[in-house]
Amino acid sequence: MQTVKTDVEIRLPEETVNYLQRLDYELGGLQVLHTHALNAGTPLEKRMEIRREYQERYAEYQLAKQEMWAEFDAQYPNCRWRVDFQEGVLHIEPQQ
């Protein structure tokens, strides 16, 4: 008999969801800004400033995700997960 694994949904604190969403949004904006700067011939110094800002925000986002997931990692090892910003829910997908 095969066991069917289903997704787990956990409501996250609103401030956690808002923080993660803000960082995600900022990363997207910085990516667009960097691409535009490349295409527009923006001076190297300014492009490097945008890139540094992106790298800092990326590191902050990765750390925030790690800290959020640390609470669930022991209970749900080897799972895929994502945060639904609109619903404020962490979706955990057990791996087979």
Stockholm file with secondary structure:
# STOCKHOLM 1.0

chainA/1-96         MQTVKTDVEIRLPEETVNYLQRLDYELGGLQVLHTHALNAGTPLEKRMEIRREYQERYAEYQLAKQEMWAEFDAQYPNCRWRVDFQEGVLHIEPQQ
#=GR chainA/1-96 SS CCCCCCCEEEECCHHHHHHHHHHHHHHHHHHHHHHHHHHTTCCHHHHHHHHHHHHHHHHHHHHHHHHHHHHHHTTSTTEEEEEETTTTEEEEEECC
#=GC SS_cons        CCCCCCCEEEECCHHHHHHHHHHHHHHHHHHHHHHHHHHTTCCHHHHHHHHHHHHHHHHHHHHHHHHHHHHHHTTSTTEEEEEETTTTEEEEEECC
//
